[in-house]
Amino acid sequence: NAGLLTRQLIDPDMYWFAIPSIGKLWKGLLQGRNELLSLIKRKRHKEMFLAELEKKRLRFSPLDVRFHIRDLIGSGHLKTVQTTSGLIVRIPKD
């Protein structure tokens, strides 16, 4: 009744999971990723303190900045480095 399962057209015995209104969440996720990456890319060494980055406010995403940071670290777009001054996130060199 909630619309979470939809029948596949090719095989009537198979179903797909469908999440209503996932488009808004996906759009916010992609825009938040791009906004954070562009913010870090504008820095001189393409790195930033994690504490400083967590204080930033995102304009295009309804999700929290900490969610996006964890997402980018988990996907490999950002790396963390422990220094004496604190944790730094940086864009890895290819």
N, C-alpha and C positions, 0 to 999 in steps of 0.2 A: 504493500500500500504506500510505502514511503517513496517508491520509485528508485530504489538502490540497485535493483537488478533489471537488466534489459536483455531480451532474447536476441541472440545472434541471428542474422538473416540467413547465413550460409547453412548452419546446422541448428535445427530447432531444439536440440537437446543441450546446447551450450548457452551459457549466459555471460554477460559482461557486468562488471560493477560500474555503476554510474553514480556520480556525486552531484546533486543539484547545485547550481551556482558556483561550480568550481572555477569558472572562467574569471570571476572577480578576484579570487584568491590567487590564481596563477598569474594574472596580470600584475597584481601587487607584488608578488614574489619576484618576477622578472624585473620590474621597475626598481625595486629595492636593491636587487643585486647590481644592476647597472649603475645606480646612483652611488652606491658604496664603492664599487670598483673605480668609477671615474673620479671620485673624491680622493682615493689613495693614489691613483695614477698621476694626479696633478701635483703630488708632493715630489720634492727633489729626488729622494732616493726610493720612491715608491714604497714607503713604509710609514707606519704611524703607531703611536702608543695605543694599546687596546683601551685603556681608561679614557683617553681623549676621544677615541672613535665612538665609544659607547655613549658619550655625551651629545653626539650629533643628533639632529632631528631630521628624519626623512620627509621629503615633501610629497613624494609620489606613491608611498606605500602605507597601507594601514597597519602593517605588521611592525613589531618592535625591532629596533636596530640590532639588539642582541640575537634575535632569531636569524636575521640575515647574516650576521658575522659567523654564527655557528654553521649556517648553511654553506657559506663560502669556504670555510675551513674544511668542512666535511667533504665538499665536492672537489677540493684541491685547487681552488682559485686563489686561496690565501694560505700562507704558512705562518706559524707562530715561532718566535724566537725569544727565549728568556734572557734578559739582560739585568744588570745590577740596578738599573733605573725602573725596570718593570717589563711587562710582557709587550712585545712588539708584533704587529701583524704586517706582513709584507707580501707583495705579489712575487711569486717565485719566478726566477729567471729560467727561460726555456732552454 
